[in-house]
Amino acid sequence: MTQIFVNLASNDLERSKTFYTALGCEINPLFTDENAASIVWDENIYFMVLTREFFSTFTALPVADATQSTQVLVALSRESREDVDAVVAAGLAAGGSQPRDPQDLGFMYSRTIADPDGNLLEFLWMDPATAESGPPDMA
């Protein structure tokens, strides 16, 4: 089994914890302190939200300001269009923003939100038949 740990820099760790728990995530207290929070999406996906200062100890490169540039877009699938809308609504209510309009391709529906630090999360639903055979213009 492979697990994914997405590391994100934050200017305000408590605000980030509030945001991600509003999306339905849990905080793993075993790996959470004043420098980092282990955000559990599910048994295979985790966000490690780190204070900007602590994040910088893991790289010799400058830490990007996600409100000024994009380094990564994390995309997570949902079970339905309604699930996409629900998680985005929860994120917006918890201090996130929507940097672009929803994308509806018929076979795929996606929405993007930025967390309070500007990190981008995309939530998408794809028709199961399309997921198996590919989009119509690629068949």
Secondary structure as GFF3:
##gff-version 3
##sequence-region A 1 139
A	DSSP	beta_strand	4	10	.	.	.	ID=ss1
A	DSSP	alpha_helix	13	22	.	.	.	ID=ss2
A	DSSP	beta_strand	26	28	.	.	.	ID=ss3
A	DSSP	three_ten_helix	29	31	.	.	.	ID=ss4
A	DSSP	beta_strand	36	40	.	.	.	ID=ss5
A	DSSP	beta_strand	45	51	.	.	.	ID=ss6
A	DSSP	alpha_helix	52	55	.	.	.	ID=ss7
A	DSSP	three_ten_helix	56	58	.	.	.	ID=ss8
A	DSSP	beta_strand	73	77	.	.	.	ID=ss9
A	DSSP	alpha_helix	81	93	.	.	.	ID=ss10
A	DSSP	beta_strand	103	104	.	.	.	ID=ss11
A	DSSP	beta_strand	108	114	.	.	.	ID=ss12
A	DSSP	beta_strand	120	126	.	.	.	ID=ss13
A	DSSP	alpha_helix	128	133	.	.	.	ID=ss14
A	DSSP	three_ten_helix	136	138	.	.	.	ID=ss15
###
